[in-house]
Amino acid sequence: MHEPPESSVELDPTSLRCLERTRSWVLNILVVVGLMIMASGLILRYVDWKLIVGDVEGWRRALYGGLIGVIAFSHLTRRIMGARDRLRPPETRAERFFKSHVGAAAVGGLAAALGLVYGLTIEPRFESVVIFWVAALVLGILALPKSIELEDFSEPMTPAGITEAR
């Protein structure tokens, strides 16, 4: 089954290759985040640790603050690094587009790790940790690139900006 077109404008082959490569990497990061969530759930289910004694409320605030920081940093990574003005030069467009989306997804994945830390140190219950897991998945989904982001540039992307292996 074919995916419906996202827009009416066709991308040049180089931009299309860049878009597909970036989507693939972001989806791979989402798979890793999913595996991290699964492992975190198993660890929290079978390990009964209480790593913090004393000021639990301070640590709770710090971890929630860290979650807000991860959300903000992921969003800013995608918005600033992938801004239209930064993507305008055709020779660096592919690299910047790729780094903005993959970087935002990777930063968003840190929310799942924070969830594991929260569960091991504060409260190992699903209701307490799920907000971290959902944030990691949502940030990864938001980092998936759309073809409209590569449309309407005056010059097409240069092939030198695309490399298959890094």
Helices and strands as residue ranges (DSSP letters): H 13-46, H 56-81, H 84-87, H 93-121, H 126-142, G 147-150, G 159-161
